[in-house]
Amino acid sequence: MVMRTMKKVRGIVTLLLIAALTLAFSVHEGAASETFQIGIIQLVEHPALDAAREGFMAALSGEGITAAFDYQNAQGDIPTLSTIAQRFVSNNVDLILAIATPSVQAMSAETYSIPIVGTAITSYVRAGVVYSNEAPGFNVTGASDRSPIEAQIRMMLEFMPDIQTIGIAYSSNEANSVYQAGTARGIVEALGLTVVEGTVTTTGDIQQNILSLAARVDAIWIPTDNTHANAMPIVGQVSIDTGVPVFASEEGMTMGGGVATLSVNYFELGYQSGQMAAQILRGEAEPATMPIQFARNYNYIVNGFMIDELGLTVPERYMDFIRHP
């Protein structure tokens, strides 16, 4: 009698375990098949920002996340960013990808609850959207495109060993650009060279600013600056007309009118952001406690067209990185 009772108990336990496992499997399958609504807010169309967006979407697909994307581009108009941000909040999307500093600033001003993952943003702290890189503290996290500025400046000196004065052109109304310009200034001055700064607030100011700098410096350096990114053909033409080389921090900007750079790989940066978003969507992490990540992959880029136009000699170790637009 006791043996029969024990067998009955074991049978019941077995059935309960099977039921529990079946339920868990069903829940897992339901989560995996859920379609998440994701808003993508991008400041402007540009190869680097576009690549970051593509990398983000590829990462979500690779992570098995099913998503419906609402992609909105402000076309460089700052007020439009706020309109887009309001749209995403009104639609109560599950997560937002903010591409470039003004985008994450506009988005974080509209919501404290919807998770925001950024990409192509240099300093989240300087942008005022997190407490710190280690512990963001709000609903914002993401991947930073902090450039290897010292390596870029030293690269300039390899191409032009006799440089004495370097111009720094940047947008005074972009927090990321101001931060990078300050960093570059310190590096250049530590090398015993002279810095001349030239700032703009709109693309319409760029041609005159570059002309003014070119009259006073041996070469010009530009950070990952969204305003200048839109006007690199203008910058490149001024460079050719004046004979003053321009070195830009990012691949697309360099191929648009710069000489050479060591650039963040923006597709890979976006991929990092996508992996972070996947963790948040699966409930494995929260933006407030998810540290900011930094770019892991960089590419050397040399613009063969600008090299020929300016009559520069490419150092031997960069010969394999020459490209033509």
PANU-434969 format. One record per residue (C-alpha): residue in one letter; z, x, y. Coordinates in steps of 0.5 Angstrom, whole numbers, plus 2048, in hexadecimal, padded with zeros to 3 digits. Layout:
N
aZXY
...
//
This chain:
325
m800800800
v802806805
m7FB809803
r7F7803804
t7FB80280B
m7F980980D
k7F280980B
k7F2802810
v7F5806816
r7F080C815
g7EA807815
i7EC80481B
v7ED80B81E
t7E680D81C
l7E380681F
l7E7807826
l7E580E826
i7DD80C825
a7DE80782A
a7E180C82F
l7DB81182E
t7D680B82E
l7D9809835
a7D9810838
f7D2811836
s7D080B839
v7D380D83F
h7D081383F
e7C981183E
g7CA80C844
a7CC811849
a7C6815847
s7C2810848
e7C480E84E
t7C080E854
f7C381185A
q7C1810861
i7C0816865
g7BE81786D
i7BB81D86F
i7BB81F876
q7B7825879
l7B6827880
v7AF829880
e7A982B87B
h7A983287A
p7A7836873
a7AF839873
l7B2832874
d7AD82F86F
a7AE83486A
a7B583386A
r7B482B869
e7B082C863
g7B5831860
f7BA82C861
m7B682685E
a7B482B858
a7BB82D857
l7BD825856
s7B8824851
g7BA82A84D
e7C182884D
g7BF82184A
i7C081D850
t7BC817851
a7BB816859
a7B781285E
f7B6816864
d7B681386B
y7B381986F
q7B3819877
n7B081E87B
a7B281E883
q7AC822885
g7B0827889
d7B382188D
i7BB82288D
p7BC81A88F
t7B8818889
l7BD81C885
s7C3817887
t7BE811885
i7BD81487E
a7C481587D
q7C680E87F
r7C080B87A
f7C380F874
v7CA80C876
s7C8805877
n7C4806870
n7CB80986D
v7C780E869
d7CB812864
l7CA819867
i7C681C86C
l7C282386D
a7C2826874
i7BD82B875
a7BE83087B
t7C5830880
p7C382A885
s7C282687F
v7C982787C
q7CC826882
a7C981F884
m7CA81D87D
s7D281F87D
a7D281B883
e7D0815880
t7D481587A
y7DB818877
s7DA815870
i7D381686D
p7D281D86A
i7CE82186E
v7CB82886B
g7C882C870
t7C283286F
a7BF836874
i7C5837878
t7C883D87A
s7CF83C87C
y7D283587A
v7D883787E
r7D5839884
a7D1832884
g7D882F884
v7D782B87D
v7DC82F879
y7E383287A
s7E1838876
n7DC83B871
e7E183B86B
a7E483486D
p7DF830871
g7E482A871
f7E0825873
n7DA821870
v7D5827871
t7D382D86C
g7CD83186B
a7C983786B
s7C983C870
d7C2840872
r7C6845876
s7C184B877
p7C2852875
i7C285487C
e7C485B87C
a7BE85D876
q7B985987B
i7BB85E881
r7BB86487D
m7B486287A
m7B1861881
l7B4868882
e7B086A87C
f7A986787F
m7AB86A886
p7AF870886
d7AF87188D
i7B286B88F
q7B786B895
t7B7864897
i7B785E893
g7B6857896
i7B9851893
a7B684A894
y7BA844892
s7BB83D893
s7C283C897
n7C3835895
e7C383688E
a7CA83888B
n7C783C885
s7C284088A
v7C884288F
y7CC844889
q7C6849886
a7C484C88D
g7CC84E88E
t7CC851887
a7C5855888
r7C885788F
g7CE85A88C
i7C985E887
v7C486088C
e7C9863891
a7CD86688B
l7C786A88A
g7C786D891
l7C1868893
t7C0864899
v7C085C898
v7BC85789D
e7BD85089C
g7B884A89D
t7BA84389C
v7B783D89C
t7B883589B
t7B1832899
t7AB835896
g7A883489D
d7AC83A89F
i7AA83F89A
q7A484289C
q7A78448A3
n7AD8468A0
i7A984B89B
l7A584E8A0
s7AB84F8A4
l7AE85389F
a7A885789D
a7A885A8A4
r7AF85D8A3
v7AF85F89B
d7AC863896
a7AD85D891
i7AF856890
w7B485388A
i7B584B889
p7BA848885
t7B9842880
d7B883E886
n7B5837886
t7B283688D
h7AE83D88C
a7AC83B885
n7A7836888
a7A483B88D
m7A3841889
p79B84188A
i79D841891
v7A2847890
g79D84B88C
q79784A891
v79C84D897
s79E852892
i796854891
d795854898
t79B85889A
g79B85D894
v7A285B893
p7A485A88C
v7A885488A
f7AD854884
a7AF84D882
s7B584C87D
e7B1847878
e7AB847874
g7A7841877
m7A984487E
t7A684B87C
m7A0848879
g79F844880
g79F84A885
g7A484F883
v7A3856880
a7A885687A
t7AF854877
l7B4853872
s7B484C871
v7B984786D
n7B5843868
y7B583C86A
f7B3839864
e7B983C860
l7BD83B866
g7BC833865
y7BC83485E
q7C483685F
s7C5830863
g7C282C85E
q7C682E858
m7CC82D85D
a7CA82685E
a7C9825857
q7D1827856
i7D382285B
l7CF81C858
r7D281D851
g7D981D854
e7DA824853
a7DB82785A
e7DD824861
p7DA827867
a7E182886A
t7E382D865
m7DC830863
p7DB837867
i7D583886B
q7D083C867
f7CB842869
a7C4844868
r7C3848862
n7BC84A862
y7B884D867
n7B1850868
y7AD85586C
i7A7853870
v7A2857874
n79D853878
g797857877
f79385487C
m798855882
i79885D87F
d79185D880
e79185A887
l79785E889
g794865886
l79B866882
t79C86A87C
v7A0867876
p7A586B873
e7A386D86C
r7A9869869
y7A686386C
m79F86386A
d7A085F864
f7A2859869
i79C85986D
r79985286E
h79484F872
p794848875
//
